[in-house]
Amino acid sequence: MSTSNDFVADDTGCTLSATCTDKISGMPINLTGATVNLNWMSSANVAVTKTMVIDSVTKGKVSYKFLTGELYAPLMKLEVVVTDAASKKITSLDEVVIKVRARITP
């Protein structure tokens, strides 16, 4: 799993982009017929599961645009879960950690 994103708390135009890859070969996972979910704990310590958009089935590219109140500072730990067409689940081995800067309120 690879990502490259930094965010600001409470923004609603931020998109997390990721590439689902096989840990051993490094090759993208084919997402044909798959569902990809993003899981994290909210700032209130409640489990959150959101469906990601599959941007490229053959290149394993997925994304999620955060909604109001979902981003909180300073760090968020997330995991990606791919459920393939045969209902087999593959969970990211490493946590996805994103830095979220607190909003400056004038």
Helices and strands as residue ranges (DSSP letters): E 2-3, E 6-8, E 15-19, E 35-41, E 47-51, E 53-56, E 61-65, E 75-83, E 89-91, E 96-101
